[in-house]
């Protein structure tokens, strides 16, 4: 693994790109001043894990906005802290719904567009468009003039928006029922997508892209394309926050999340070894911040939905027995403890020496070798634990039948990319 890590330019530069004070951080790296590197990266790590992200969810009345707000946060409509849902418009005022695990990521359920009293200028003032990082505009039917006007105003304000056509599963079921002999799911989806795009173009939007979703099977249809677009348009800190908070509904989601967390692993390892390190009991050759590492591993479990609460909720939602889901896990099945982290560090310490030597051959990362075996053991432990969590998340996805084997998804081949 060590040779793969350092053959990639990505592993050498991404830490620097994440820091706001790039020049000072680069100088500290090159001077071999690990405490200075760790101090600067500690600030970067804190910012990365606590950055605020506000997502506005708006659209037509009864389009499934509130259900989407719940689904994107990994909640059902009856879960505590879920947005109110119903067959009629339930949202009167802009309502914030923090992610249950990542409270700095907030989805705002905005009032529906298209009421008889709707006026665009008043609506924009009421919901305060400036507040949000980007918008999702959802409709369960055709995109109306009001929705197109809303999209144009968001565009004028310099914000990103994504047009979503919801409830396509209902349309597909109806088409299959009416035309069983000639039914084609692909044809129905293309008809819906083309109709939405044409209506938006007629209202003045250029080359509109429309994403088709089912709110009850979020991983199907165009969710992976929508996710890819949203992630691409966010700046680095907010991109990471958004990715780790996403529900684990498809393989592409897991892969994007894993890639971001692999980059995050370098930050955690450097800070854990360079800021307030303490010798490990029973392993004096390794000095690190054990509490930080415990939080990191527990964070992997939460991000990939492997914590107890997430697995219980998944079992209830899918009807799969909890014990069958737990059987596929290779990593910890209970909360991560410092004792477990110490044990994993001991396992990683065995071949840490060769890994540490590799650091000396990389100009920017050579300063990390100043902490010798500590960084090597910590990084290997974090990376191995992350890879196990990714593998477990994939196994859980298959076991819970959330990933439909009958539908081919882009990038569906599972892989373990290098750091």
Residue pairs with C-beta under 8 A, 6 or more apart in sequence:
1 355
1 380
1 383
1 418
2 354
2 355
2 358
3 358
4 418
4 419
5 11
5 358
5 418
5 419
6 12
6 358
6 359
6 361
6 362
6 365
7 418
8 418
8 419
10 263
10 419
11 266
11 365
11 418
11 419
12 362
12 364
12 365
13 364
14 263
14 266
15 25
15 41
15 263
15 266
15 267
15 270
16 22
16 25
16 26
16 29
16 364
17 236
18 44
18 48
18 236
18 237
18 263
18 267
19 25
19 40
19 41
19 44
20 43
20 44
20 47
21 40
24 40
25 37
25 40
25 41
26 364
28 36
28 37
28 40
28 367
29 37
29 364
29 365
29 367
30 363
30 364
30 367
31 367
32 366
32 367
32 370
33 367
34 270
34 273
34 274
34 367
34 368
34 370
34 371
35 274
35 275
37 270
37 274
37 367
37 368
38 270
38 271
38 273
38 274
38 275
39 274
39 275
41 267
41 270
41 271
41 274
42 271
42 275
44 267
45 267
45 268
45 271
47 237
48 237
48 240
48 241
48 264
48 267
49 241
50 104
51 104
51 237
51 238
51 240
51 241
52 104
52 106
53 104
53 105
53 106
53 133
53 234
53 238
53 241
53 242
54 96
54 106
54 108
54 131
54 132
54 133
55 105
55 106
55 107
55 108
55 132
55 133
55 134
55 135
55 136
56 94
56 108
56 110
56 127
56 129
56 131
56 132
56 134
56 135
56 136
57 65
57 68
57 69
57 107
57 108
57 109
57 110
57 135
57 136
57 138
58 65
58 110
58 111
58 112
58 113
58 127
58 135
58 136
58 137
58 138
58 150
59 65
59 112
59 113
59 136
59 137
59 138
59 139
59 147
59 164
59 166
60 112
60 113
60 114
60 138
60 139
60 140
60 141
60 144
60 147
61 88
61 89
61 112
61 113
61 114
61 115
62 87
62 88
62 89
62 112
62 140
63 112
63 138
63 139
63 140
63 141
63 166
63 167
64 138
64 140
64 166
64 167
64 215
65 91
65 109
65 110
65 112
65 138
66 77
66 83
66 84
66 85
66 86
66 90
66 91
66 109
67 77
67 83
67 85
67 215
67 216
68 136
68 138
68 164
68 166
68 213
68 215
69 83
69 97
69 107
69 109
70 76
70 77
70 79
70 82
70 83
70 85
70 97
71 215
71 216
71 218
71 247
72 107
72 218
72 246
72 247
73 97
73 99
73 100
73 107
73 245
73 247
74 100
74 247
74 305
74 310
74 313
75 81
75 82
75 100
75 313
76 82
76 313
76 317
77 83
77 85
79 313
81 97
81 100
82 97
83 90
83 91
83 95
83 97
83 109
84 90
84 91
89 111
89 112
89 115
91 109
91 110
91 111
91 112
92 111
93 111
93 126
94 108
94 109
94 110
94 111
94 126
94 127
94 128
95 108
95 109
96 106
96 107
96 108
97 106
97 107
97 108
97 109
98 104
98 105
98 106
99 105
99 106
99 107
99 245
101 245
101 302
101 303
102 241
102 244
102 245
104 241
105 241
105 242
105 245
108 127
108 131
108 132
110 127
111 123
111 126
111 127
113 123
113 144
113 146
113 147
113 150
114 144
114 146
114 147
118 146
120 146
120 149
120 150
120 153
123 150
124 150
124 153
129 153
129 154
129 157
129 159
130 157
132 159
133 159
133 160
133 234
133 238
134 159
134 160
134 161
134 162
134 230
134 233
134 234
135 154
135 159
135 160
135 161
135 162
136 161
136 162
136 164
137 143
137 147
137 150
137 151
137 154
137 161
137 162
137 163
137 164
138 164
138 165
138 166
139 147
139 163
139 164
139 165
139 166
139 196
140 165
140 166
140 167
142 195
142 196
142 199
143 163
143 165
143 196
143 199
143 200
143 203
143 210
145 203
148 199
148 200
148 203
148 204
148 205
149 203
151 161
151 163
151 200
151 205
151 208
152 203
152 204
152 205
154 160
154 161
155 161
155 205
160 230
160 233
162 209
162 211
162 226
162 229
162 230
163 196
163 200
163 208
163 209
163 210
163 211
164 210
164 211
164 212
164 213
164 226
165 192
165 193
165 196
165 210
165 211
165 212
165 213
166 213
166 214
166 215
167 214
167 215
168 188
168 189
168 192
168 212
168 213
168 214
168 221
169 214
169 216
169 217
169 220
169 221
171 188
171 192
172 185
172 188
172 189
175 183
175 188
176 183
176 185
189 212
189 221
192 212
193 210
193 212
196 208
196 210
197 208
197 209
197 210
200 208
200 210
201 207
201 208
209 229
211 221
211 222
211 223
211 225
211 226
211 229
212 221
212 222
213 220
213 221
213 222
213 223
213 226
214 220
214 221
217 404
218 247
218 249
219 249
219 250
219 253
219 402
219 403
219 404
220 404
220 407
223 249
223 250
224 250
224 252
224 253
224 409
224 410
224 411
225 410
227 246
227 252
227 253
227 256
228 252
228 256
230 242
231 239
231 242
231 243
231 256
234 242
239 260
240 260
240 263
240 264
243 256
243 257
243 260
244 257
244 260
244 261
244 299
244 303
245 303
246 253
246 257
247 253
247 305
248 254
248 257
248 304
248 305
248 393
248 396
248 397
248 402
249 397
249 402
249 403
250 397
250 402
250 403
250 409
251 394
251 397
251 403
251 409
251 411
251 412
251 414
252 409
252 410
252 411
252 412
254 304
254 390
254 393
254 394
254 397
255 411
255 414
255 415
255 417
257 303
257 304
258 386
258 390
258 417
259 417
261 300
261 303
261 386
262 383
262 386
262 417
262 419
263 419
265 296
265 379
265 382
265 383
265 386
265 419
266 379
266 419
268 292
268 293
268 296
268 382
269 375
269 378
269 379
269 382
270 368
270 375
271 289
271 292
272 288
272 289
272 292
272 293
272 296
272 378
273 287
273 288
273 289
273 368
273 371
273 374
273 375
273 378
274 371
275 289
276 289
277 287
277 288
277 289
277 371
277 374
278 287
278 288
278 289
278 290
279 286
279 287
280 286
280 287
280 288
280 290
280 342
280 345
281 342
282 342
282 346
283 342
283 345
283 346
283 349
285 349
285 372
285 373
285 374
286 345
286 349
286 373
286 374
286 377
286 378
287 371
287 374
288 345
288 374
288 378
290 338
290 341
290 342
291 338
293 341
293 345
293 378
293 381
293 382
294 336
294 337
294 338
294 340
294 341
296 382
297 332
297 336
297 340
297 341
297 344
297 382
297 385
298 307
298 335
298 336
300 306
300 385
300 386
300 389
301 307
301 331
301 332
301 336
301 389
302 310
303 389
304 389
304 390
304 392
304 393
305 311
305 314
305 393
305 396
306 329
306 331
306 389
306 392
306 393
306 396
307 335
308 334
308 335
311 322
311 325
311 326
311 396
312 322
314 320
314 325
314 396
314 400
314 402
315 321
315 322
315 325
315 400
318 400
318 401
318 402
320 399
320 400
320 401
324 399
325 396
325 399
325 400
326 333
328 392
328 395
328 396
328 398
328 399
329 392
329 395
329 396
330 388
330 391
330 392
330 395
331 385
331 388
331 389
331 392
332 340
341 381
344 381
344 384
344 385
345 377
345 378
345 381
347 381
348 377
348 378
348 380
348 381
348 384
349 373
349 377
351 380
352 373
352 376
352 377
352 380
353 373
353 376
355 376
355 379
355 380
356 369
356 372
356 373
356 375
356 376
357 369
359 365
359 366
359 368
359 369
359 375
359 376
360 366
360 369
368 375
369 375
383 419
387 416
390 416
391 416
394 414
397 403
403 409
